[in-house]
Amino acid sequence: MKHTKSILLILIVGIFFSCSNDDDVSENYNSQTYIPILNNSSWNIASANFSGTTNLVIERGTDIVIGSNTYKKFIDPTIYNTDNYIREDIPNKKVYRNVNGIDEILFDFSLDISDSIILGDGDSYIVTSVTNINVLDGVRKQIRLVHYEGAFIEKSEVWIEGIGSSFHPLKPNYEIIFSDPYIYLTCSAQNGINIYNHGIANGQPEPTDCSIL
């Protein structure tokens, strides 16, 4: 009986410390200084199909006023070929995209694990993980969100603080409807300094060539 009680005590203590560590990790992410996306930013997107891969650069945006807000206008060089009007609420760690005169949440980096949010497609997404990924100047917060249809994952998003989405940096993944070409973010820079590198972020043996930025 004493042996059984000892095992139970060890398990309870282990669970307590495991939960405490999870809380500490969450607090570390939330206590980090927020890194803005809009800081003389540019990105390179790879557009890949059977004939090869093309590099497409989103150049630094220009200021434009819509209503009472100032946005950065970015021209999309991909197959989607749209202008993107982006503004950032730094104190609240949120990024908005103006769509037909209405602000939609593009990213919300204040979210934590199990938080939910309704995105521009009208569906509710839940945060399934908050982690760090390696970038050239250290690490950045990465948030993964999913939308369930019943018990199955129907859609997902991956947000990287200070960088954007891992697919198209300024578009939600639910709008990336074409598989050919397949597009994904390879590089980002701020003030001409490379930040995000696809190879480094994904643990590949060789970094991605980001000299195009």
Protein Blocks (a to p, Z undefined) as FASTA:
>chain_A
ZZmmmmmmmmmmmmmmmmmmmmmmmmmmmmpccddfbgoiacddddddfkbccddddddd
ddddehjbccdddddfbfnopacdddddfknopacddeehiacdfbdckbcehiacddfk
opacddfbdcddddfklpaddddddddehjbcfbdcdddehibpfkbmkbcfklmmbfbd
cdddfbdceehiafbdfklmnopabdcdfklZZ
